[in-house]
Amino acid sequence: MQVLRCSYWLDELRTEAWLIAKVGSGAGNMAGTMMGGCSATLLDQGCGLLFSSGHRGATAYLNIQYQAPVAVP
């Protein structure tokens, strides 16, 4: 069972990042929506790629206020 597969791209100036994610059914809960940890991970990875500028770093604090559930296949 594949849960999550991602591909990332950055433009040459590192001002834009693209994250393409293929989310499998293993990322969902019994209601058929994505678990919050999966969507948080996608957001964190995307921001990390854009802002890291080739340096190592870590997220110290991530606060997400979800507006609506994300359906998974």
Backbone as ProteinMPNN parsed JSONL, in Angstrom:
{"seq_chain_A": "MQVLRCSYWLDELRTEAWLIAKVGSGAGNMAGTMMGGCSATLLDQGCGLLFSSGHRGATAYLNIQYQAPVAVP", "coords_chain_A": {"N_chain_A": [[0.839, -1.169, 0.0], [0.727, 2.062, -0.996], [1.366, 5.099, 0.509], [2.178, 7.835, 0.283], [3.617, 9.733, -2.254], [5.982, 11.904, -3.527], [7.051, 14.602, -5.634], [9.354, 17.188, -6.261], [10.01, 20.503, -7.412], [12.093, 23.286, -8.089], [12.381, 26.686, -9.13], [14.976, 28.422, -11.009], [15.805, 30.7, -9.587], [15.006, 30.142, -7.076], [12.576, 31.087, -6.134], [10.118, 30.083, -6.469], [8.333, 27.115, -5.772], [7.332, 23.822, -6.6], [5.217, 21.248, -5.68], [4.303, 18.072, -6.221], [2.068, 15.718, -5.296], [1.21, 12.365, -4.823], [-1.294, 10.821, -3.351], [-2.112, 8.011, -1.582], [-4.617, 5.58, -0.572], [-3.836, 4.786, 1.939], [-3.147, 7.035, 3.323], [-5.379, 8.054, 4.323], [-8.172, 8.402, 6.635], [-10.811, 6.698, 8.455], [-12.998, 8.117, 7.595], [-12.473, 8.746, 5.024], [-10.885, 10.903, 4.471], [-7.852, 12.881, 4.301], [-5.303, 12.323, 6.682], [-4.363, 14.64, 9.19], [-1.629, 14.87, 9.754], [-0.378, 14.068, 7.391], [-1.074, 16.078, 5.51], [0.092, 18.247, 6.804], [2.778, 17.514, 6.689], [3.245, 17.657, 3.915], [2.924, 20.438, 3.486], [4.988, 21.416, 5.136], [7.287, 20.284, 3.939], [7.208, 21.463, 1.384], [7.491, 24.227, 2.005], [9.957, 24.117, 3.259], [11.654, 23.415, 1.13], [11.495, 25.703, -0.461], [12.42, 27.809, 1.19], [14.863, 27.026, 2.292], [17.207, 27.385, 0.808], [19.391, 25.746, 0.165], [20.595, 25.242, 2.576], [20.838, 23.427, 5.651], [18.108, 22.771, 7.799], [15.417, 23.017, 10.195], [12.007, 22.643, 11.108], [10.769, 24.59, 13.616], [8.341, 25.203, 14.739], [5.05, 24.525, 13.847], [1.928, 25.486, 12.996], [-1.218, 24.7, 12.076], [-4.361, 25.59, 10.955], [-7.012, 23.943, 10.061], [-9.314, 24.252, 7.392], [-11.135, 22.75, 5.949], [-11.916, 19.261, 5.335], [-9.674, 17.099, 3.463], [-10.288, 15.143, 0.772], [-9.375, 11.764, 0.043], [-8.372, 9.289, -2.422]], "CA_chain_A": [[0.0, 0.0, 0.0], [1.492, 3.294, -1.079], [0.705, 6.165, 1.247], [2.481, 9.16, -0.222], [4.756, 9.833, -3.17], [6.106, 13.322, -3.857], [8.099, 15.129, -6.496], [9.527, 18.611, -5.994], [10.777, 21.287, -8.363], [12.362, 24.68, -7.753], [12.852, 27.47, -10.263], [16.401, 28.732, -10.892], [16.031, 31.74, -8.587], [14.471, 29.623, -5.817], [11.481, 31.939, -5.689], [8.9, 29.286, -6.595], [8.496, 25.676, -5.586], [6.172, 23.014, -6.969], [5.169, 19.967, -5.008], [3.271, 17.201, -6.778], [1.925, 14.602, -4.37], [0.255, 11.3, -5.11], [-1.713, 10.345, -2.036], [-2.838, 6.751, -1.655], [-5.657, 5.377, 0.428], [-3.216, 4.6, 3.237], [-3.004, 8.333, 3.99], [-6.702, 8.483, 4.765], [-8.75, 7.832, 7.846], [-12.037, 5.949, 8.181], [-13.969, 9.009, 6.958], [-12.066, 8.958, 3.638], [-10.167, 12.164, 4.331], [-6.427, 12.791, 4.602], [-4.935, 12.595, 8.067], [-3.743, 15.952, 9.331], [-0.168, 14.771, 9.707], [0.059, 13.987, 5.982], [-1.161, 17.401, 4.882], [1.092, 19.085, 7.46], [4.075, 17.134, 6.141], [3.34, 18.228, 2.572], [3.145, 21.873, 3.63], [6.311, 21.624, 5.72], [8.3, 19.964, 2.934], [7.168, 22.491, 0.345], [8.078, 25.458, 2.539], [11.379, 23.862, 3.49], [12.368, 23.493, -0.15], [11.508, 27.079, -0.953], [13.131, 28.738, 2.064], [16.121, 26.516, 2.823], [18.319, 27.911, 0.004], [20.522, 24.84, 0.183], [21.102, 25.083, 3.941], [20.086, 22.498, 6.486], [17.263, 23.455, 8.763], [14.336, 22.238, 10.778], [10.843, 23.417, 11.505], [10.69, 24.682, 15.071], [6.942, 25.268, 15.155], [4.122, 24.522, 12.714], [0.555, 25.558, 13.479], [-2.137, 24.69, 10.944], [-5.788, 25.619, 11.285], [-7.656, 23.333, 8.914], [-10.581, 24.862, 7.018], [-12.041, 21.705, 5.451], [-11.233, 17.992, 5.116], [-9.15, 16.816, 2.127], [-10.678, 13.782, 0.397], [-8.361, 10.917, -0.583], [-9.013, 8.265, -3.26]], "C_chain_A": [[0.889, 1.239, 0.0], [0.72, 4.417, -0.408], [0.929, 7.503, 0.582], [3.715, 9.105, -1.109], [4.817, 11.271, -3.648], [7.242, 13.572, -4.83], [8.142, 16.633, -6.273], [10.329, 19.26, -7.11], [10.934, 22.691, -7.829], [12.771, 25.417, -9.008], [14.303, 27.891, -9.991], [16.701, 29.763, -9.81], [15.562, 31.332, -7.191], [13.407, 30.547, -5.241], [10.141, 31.217, -5.788], [9.237, 27.817, -6.419], [7.203, 24.991, -5.992], [6.287, 21.682, -6.266], [4.002, 19.2, -5.612], [3.213, 15.971, -5.884], [0.871, 13.626, -4.865], [-0.067, 10.646, -3.775], [-2.538, 9.082, -2.212], [-3.839, 6.618, -0.52], [-5.093, 5.181, 1.828], [-3.016, 5.891, 4.003], [-4.323, 8.819, 4.558], [-7.131, 7.836, 6.065], [-10.057, 7.121, 7.48], [-13.113, 6.799, 7.502], [-13.624, 9.28, 5.491], [-11.391, 10.292, 3.405], [-8.712, 11.971, 4.751], [-6.189, 13.093, 6.075], [-4.156, 13.902, 8.124], [-2.231, 15.926, 9.252], [0.369, 14.704, 8.285], [0.014, 15.359, 5.321], [-0.156, 18.365, 5.514], [2.491, 18.79, 6.919], [4.275, 17.711, 4.744], [3.626, 19.73, 2.625], [4.554, 22.155, 4.141], [7.416, 21.36, 4.706], [8.36, 21.027, 1.838], [7.809, 23.787, 0.803], [9.565, 25.281, 2.786], [12.193, 23.944, 2.215], [12.527, 24.931, -0.612], [12.423, 27.976, -0.121], [14.494, 28.272, 2.531], [17.342, 27.052, 2.082], [19.568, 27.046, 0.1], [21.123, 24.619, 1.555], [20.244, 24.077, 4.697], [19.259, 23.298, 7.481], [16.196, 22.52, 9.286], [13.188, 23.174, 11.122], [10.753, 23.411, 13.025], [9.243, 24.644, 15.539], [6.078, 25.339, 13.902], [2.705, 24.463, 13.274], [-0.362, 25.675, 12.266], [-3.566, 24.692, 11.473], [-6.546, 25.17, 10.043], [-9.023, 23.964, 8.666], [-11.614, 23.824, 6.576], [-11.245, 20.417, 5.275], [-10.752, 17.862, 3.661], [-9.501, 15.362, 1.807], [-9.494, 13.054, -0.24], [-9.073, 9.826, -1.386], [-9.337, 7.0, -2.497]], "O_chain_A": [[1.706, 1.428, 0.902], [-0.447, 4.653, -0.724], [-0.027, 8.238, 0.338], [4.727, 8.503, -0.751], [3.818, 11.809, -4.125], [8.247, 12.861, -4.85], [7.105, 17.278, -6.115], [11.223, 18.639, -7.684], [10.028, 23.23, -7.193], [13.439, 24.845, -9.869], [14.799, 27.734, -8.875], [17.756, 29.699, -9.178], [15.707, 32.096, -6.236], [13.339, 30.766, -4.031], [9.14, 31.689, -5.249], [10.284, 27.342, -6.858], [6.112, 25.511, -5.758], [7.351, 21.063, -6.263], [2.853, 19.631, -5.523], [4.208, 15.261, -5.735], [-0.221, 14.021, -5.272], [0.781, 10.003, -3.157], [-3.549, 9.087, -2.914], [-3.89, 7.456, 0.381], [-5.805, 5.392, 2.81], [-2.744, 5.862, 5.203], [-4.383, 9.869, 5.198], [-6.539, 6.861, 6.528], [-10.363, 6.967, 6.297], [-14.039, 6.256, 6.899], [-14.376, 9.956, 4.789], [-11.326, 10.767, 2.272], [-8.38, 11.023, 5.463], [-6.796, 14.001, 6.643], [-3.388, 14.224, 7.217], [-1.618, 16.861, 8.737], [1.448, 15.224, 8.001], [0.963, 15.755, 4.645], [0.393, 19.218, 4.817], [3.291, 19.703, 6.716], [5.358, 18.202, 4.425], [4.478, 20.229, 1.889], [5.234, 23.043, 3.627], [8.375, 22.127, 4.619], [9.442, 21.437, 1.42], [8.591, 24.385, 0.064], [10.349, 26.2, 2.547], [13.3, 24.482, 2.215], [13.587, 25.32, -1.101], [13.13, 28.818, -0.675], [15.23, 29.062, 3.122], [18.415, 27.162, 2.675], [20.684, 27.566, 0.113], [22.087, 23.864, 1.68], [19.061, 23.909, 4.402], [19.669, 24.364, 7.94], [16.095, 21.369, 8.862], [13.395, 24.357, 11.393], [10.671, 22.351, 13.645], [8.949, 24.116, 16.611], [6.351, 26.13, 13.0], [2.334, 23.501, 13.947], [-0.283, 26.648, 11.516], [-3.924, 23.888, 12.334], [-6.699, 25.933, 9.089], [-9.793, 24.186, 9.6], [-12.813, 23.994, 6.8], [-10.03, 20.465, 5.085], [-11.344, 18.438, 2.748], [-9.053, 14.45, 2.502], [-8.708, 13.654, -0.973], [-10.215, 9.472, -1.092], [-9.877, 6.054, -3.071]]}, "name": "protein", "num_of_chains": 1, "seq": "MQVLRCSYWLDELRTEAWLIAKVGSGAGNMAGTMMGGCSATLLDQGCGLLFSSGHRGATAYLNIQYQAPVAVP"}
